[in-house]
């Protein structure tokens, strides 16, 4: 009996030690990732180095296409239009991972304006709102600034003669354990608030694409078949969005 107890204690200690080592490895990797992100942000806060001047987009051949530019954060960056898209369109991506709305609007003149797009597809906002649990006293300011920046993106797009396809913020997925300390139900409320604001921006040259309605289940989170991680969707999710995008493009042709 005594030997069995000793073996149980030793086994428990070994399991605890291994768990501690694994947890420290995970935390170290995450800390390194965030440290690297901070260094990159400090050296190029707007991400201007991500997209140098694109002389190849000014060729005679390319000018025969209607140019569609995707603008925003990682959700825009990962948005690839499938090969069955209308051939008369040229799709260019100007999304950058982890960017907030102020970063996106601040790089508009550098990354978007020179391309002279006919259509701009905008997906932005989640990186603003996920800061709410860290700055609870600034929650209203974060939401207000996000709305202002979305309005600026729209106005800048219209100024250069582009039609805007303004997409609602994607729903999020199930929050992993390691992120729950840095998450809040206030984020969900803010997503609904911003999406309502996005719907209010509809006009003749601003088309609202309700990506939230396409991707969300009855609980308001990403459908399991579309989920890649808690913030991003998979290829099936983008395929569903592309179906709706192509409907919008066909309407614009009329």
C-alpha positions in Angstrom: 0.0 0.0 0.0 2.8 2.3 0.9 4.7 1.5 -2.3 1.6 2.1 -4.3 1.2 5.6 -2.7 4.8 6.5 -3.4 4.4 5.4 -7.0 1.3 7.5 -7.3 3.0 10.5 -5.9 6.0 10.1 -8.1 3.7 9.7 -11.2 1.8 12.8 -10.2 5.1 14.8 -9.8 6.3 13.6 -13.2 3.1 14.5 -14.9 3.1 17.9 -13.2 6.7 18.5 -14.2 6.1 17.5 -17.9 2.9 19.7 -17.9 4.9 22.6 -16.5 7.6 22.2 -19.1 5.1 22.1 -21.9 3.2 25.1 -20.6 6.5 27.1 -20.4 7.3 26.1 -24.0 3.9 27.3 -25.2 4.2 30.6 -23.2 7.7 31.1 -24.5 6.7 30.7 -28.1 3.7 33.1 -27.6 5.9 35.6 -25.9 8.5 35.4 -28.7 5.7 35.9 -31.3 4.3 39.0 -29.5 7.9 40.4 -29.1 8.6 39.9 -32.8 5.2 41.6 -33.6 6.1 44.6 -31.5 9.5 44.9 -33.2 8.0 44.8 -36.6 5.3 47.3 -35.6 7.9 49.7 -34.3 10.0 49.5 -37.5 7.1 49.8 -39.9 3.9 50.9 -37.9 1.7 51.1 -41.0 3.1 48.1 -42.8 4.1 50.2 -45.8 7.0 47.8 -46.6 4.5 45.0 -47.2 3.5 46.3 -50.6 6.2 48.2 -52.6 5.1 50.0 -55.7 3.6 47.6 -58.2 4.6 48.8 -61.7 3.4 45.5 -63.2 -0.2 46.5 -62.5 0.0 49.4 -64.9 0.5 47.4 -68.1 -1.7 47.7 -71.1 -3.0 44.2 -70.7 -4.1 44.7 -67.1 -5.9 47.9 -67.8 -8.4 45.8 -69.8 -9.7 44.4 -66.5 -11.9 46.0 -63.8 -9.6 46.1 -60.8 -10.8 44.9 -57.4 -8.6 45.5 -54.4 -9.1 43.8 -51.1 -8.2 46.0 -48.2 -8.0 45.4 -44.4 -6.5 43.0 -41.9 -5.6 39.3 -42.0 -9.2 38.4 -42.9 -8.8 40.5 -46.0 -5.3 39.1 -46.6 -6.5 35.5 -46.6 -9.4 36.2 -49.0 -8.5 34.5 -52.3 -11.0 34.7 -55.1 -11.5 31.3 -56.7 -10.7 30.5 -60.3 -14.3 30.4 -61.4 -14.5 34.2 -60.8 -15.5 36.4 -63.7 -12.5 36.8 -66.0 -13.1 40.5 -66.6 -11.9 41.3 -63.1 -8.3 41.6 -61.8 -8.1 40.9 -58.0 -5.3 42.5 -55.9 -4.9 41.9 -52.2 -3.8 44.7 -49.8 -4.7 43.1 -46.5 -2.1 43.0 -43.7 -2.4 40.7 -40.7 -3.1 42.2 -37.2 -3.8 45.7 -38.5 -6.3 48.0 -36.8 -8.6 50.3 -38.7 -6.4 53.3 -38.1 -3.4 51.5 -39.7 -5.5 50.5 -42.7 -6.9 54.0 -43.4 -3.4 55.5 -42.8 -1.8 53.4 -45.6 -4.7 53.9 -48.0 -2.8 56.6 -50.1 0.3 54.4 -50.3 -1.2 51.0 -51.0 -4.5 51.6 -52.7 -4.7 54.9 -54.4 -1.9 54.3 -56.9 -3.7 51.1 -58.1 -6.8 53.2 -59.2 -9.2 50.4 -58.3 -12.7 50.2 -59.7 -13.9 48.3 -56.7 -12.5 48.1 -53.1 -13.6 45.3 -50.8 -13.1 46.3 -47.2 -12.8 43.9 -44.2 -11.6 45.6 -41.0 -12.4 46.1 -37.3 -11.8 43.0 -35.3 -8.3 44.0 -34.3 -9.7 47.2 -32.9 -12.4 45.5 -30.9 -10.2 42.7 -29.4 -8.3 45.4 -27.5 -11.4 46.2 -25.4 -10.6 43.8 -22.5 -7.2 45.3 -22.2 -8.5 48.9 -22.1 -12.0 48.6 -20.6 -12.2 52.3 -19.7 -11.7 53.1 -23.4 -14.3 50.8 -24.8 -16.6 53.5 -26.1 -13.6 55.4 -27.6 -12.3 52.2 -29.3 -15.7 51.6 -30.9 -16.1 55.3 -31.9 -12.7 55.5 -33.5 -13.3 52.2 -35.4 -16.5 53.7 -36.9 -14.7 56.9 -37.8 -11.9 55.0 -39.5 -14.3 52.9 -41.5 -16.1 56.1 -42.6 -12.7 57.5 -43.7 -11.9 54.4 -45.7 -15.2 54.7 -47.5 -14.8 58.5 -48.2 -11.2 58.0 -49.5 -12.5 55.2 -51.7 -15.3 57.3 -53.1 -12.9 60.3 -53.7 -10.8 58.2 -56.1 -13.9 57.0 -57.9 -14.1 53.5 -56.5 -17.2 51.5 -55.7 -17.0 50.2 -52.1 -18.0 46.7 -51.1 -18.1 47.2 -47.3 -18.2 43.9 -45.5 -19.5 43.4 -42.0 -17.0 42.1 -39.4 -16.8 38.3 -39.5 -18.1 36.5 -36.4 -15.5 34.9 -34.2 -15.2 31.3 -33.2 -15.0 29.5 -29.9 -12.4 31.2 -27.7 -9.4 29.0 -26.7 -8.5 28.7 -23.0 -5.3 30.7 -23.3 -7.2 33.7 -24.7 -10.1 33.7 -22.3 -8.3 36.0 -19.8 -7.9 38.5 -22.6 -11.4 38.2 -23.9 -14.8 39.7 -23.0 -18.4 39.5 -24.0 -18.1 43.2 -24.7 -16.3 42.3 -27.9 -19.4 40.5 -29.2 -21.6 43.5 -28.4 -19.1 45.8 -30.1 -19.1 43.6 -33.3 -22.9 43.9 -33.5 -22.6 47.7 -32.9 -20.0 48.2 -35.6 -21.9 45.9 -38.0 -25.1 48.0 -37.5 -23.0 51.1 -38.3 -21.6 49.4 -41.4 -25.1 48.7 -42.6 -25.9 52.4 -42.2 -23.2 53.3 -44.7 -25.1 51.9 -47.6 -25.6 54.2 -50.6 -25.4 54.1 -54.4 -21.6 53.5 -54.5 -21.3 51.7 -51.1 -22.6 48.1 -51.2 -22.9 46.2 -47.9 -21.9 42.6 -48.0 -23.2 40.9 -44.8 -20.4 38.4 -44.2 -21.5 37.9 -40.6 -24.9 36.6 -41.7 -23.2 34.2 -44.2 -20.6 32.8 -41.7 -22.4 32.8 -38.3 -24.5 30.1 -36.8 -27.6 30.6 -34.6 -25.4 31.4 -31.6 -23.6 34.2 -33.5 -20.3 32.4 -33.8 -18.6 31.0 -36.9 -20.1 27.9 -38.3 -17.9 24.8 -37.5 -17.5 24.0 -41.2 -16.1 27.5 -41.8 -13.8 27.7 -38.8 -10.0 27.7 -39.1 -9.2 29.3 -35.6 -11.1 31.6 -33.3 -10.4 34.7 -35.5 -10.1 33.2 -39.0 -12.1 31.2 -41.4 -11.0 28.4 -43.7 -11.2 27.9 -47.5 -14.9 26.7 -47.3 -15.8 30.0 -45.5 -14.1 32.1 -48.2 -15.8 30.0 -50.9 -19.2 30.9 -49.3 -18.1 34.6 -49.3 -17.0 34.4 -52.9 -20.4 33.1 -54.0 -22.0 36.2 -52.5 -19.2 38.5 -53.9 -19.8 37.2 -57.4 -23.5 37.9 -57.1 -22.6 41.5 -56.2 -20.2 41.8 -59.1 -22.8 40.6 -61.5 -25.3 43.2 -60.2 -22.6 45.9 -60.7 -22.3 44.9 -64.3 -25.9 45.8 -65.1 
